[in-house]
Amino acid sequence: MEQQEYFFSCLYCFQEVSVLLDPTSGQHEYVEDCEVCCNPMEFKITFENGELQEFEVYKPYE
């Protein structure tokens, strides 16, 4: 399956940014910096049968 681009607003700068998601990945969590302001964001992503079930983004360490 192809990666899916998902758009959301950064928790810090409120700009629309995107991440590439792998629909074969199941459930995972990771930290990635905003492509605009470079602040870290923690992602919790869940796919079931190739469909996005959960997309949550947090400020890490809070």
C-alpha positions as CSV (number, residue, x, y, z in Angstrom):
1,M,0.0,0.0,0.0
2,E,1.0,3.6,-0.6
3,Q,1.7,6.0,2.1
4,Q,-1.1,8.5,2.9
5,E,-0.6,12.2,3.5
6,Y,-2.5,13.5,6.5
7,F,-2.9,17.2,7.2
8,F,-3.4,18.8,10.7
9,S,-2.6,22.0,12.5
10,C,0.6,22.3,14.5
11,L,0.1,22.5,18.3
12,Y,2.6,25.3,18.5
13,C,2.5,27.6,15.4
14,F,-1.0,26.5,14.3
15,Q,0.1,26.2,10.7
16,E,-1.3,23.4,8.5
17,V,1.4,20.7,8.2
18,S,1.3,17.2,7.0
19,V,2.8,13.8,7.8
20,L,3.1,10.7,5.7
21,L,1.4,7.7,7.2
22,D,2.0,4.0,6.4
23,P,-1.3,2.1,6.4
24,T,0.4,-1.2,7.0
25,S,2.0,-0.1,10.3
26,G,-0.8,-1.0,12.7
27,Q,-0.4,1.0,15.9
28,H,2.6,3.1,16.7
29,E,3.8,6.2,18.6
30,Y,6.6,8.5,17.7
31,V,8.0,12.0,18.0
32,E,8.6,14.3,15.0
33,D,9.4,18.0,14.7
34,C,7.0,20.4,13.0
35,E,8.2,21.2,9.5
36,V,7.4,24.9,10.0
37,C,8.5,25.8,13.6
38,C,10.6,22.8,14.5
39,N,8.9,22.1,17.8
40,P,8.4,18.4,18.8
41,M,5.1,16.7,18.5
42,E,4.2,13.2,19.7
43,F,2.0,11.1,17.4
44,K,-0.2,8.2,18.2
45,I,-1.5,6.5,15.1
46,T,-3.6,3.4,14.6
47,F,-4.5,1.6,11.3
48,E,-6.8,-1.4,11.0
49,N,-7.1,-3.2,7.7
50,G,-5.4,-0.3,6.0
51,E,-7.9,2.3,7.3
52,L,-6.9,5.1,9.7
53,Q,-8.7,4.6,13.0
54,E,-6.9,7.0,15.3
55,F,-4.7,10.0,14.8
56,E,-3.7,11.9,17.9
57,V,-1.0,14.5,18.3
58,Y,0.4,15.8,21.7
59,K,3.0,18.2,23.0
60,P,5.6,15.6,24.4
61,Y,6.8,15.8,28.0
62,E,3.7,17.7,29.2
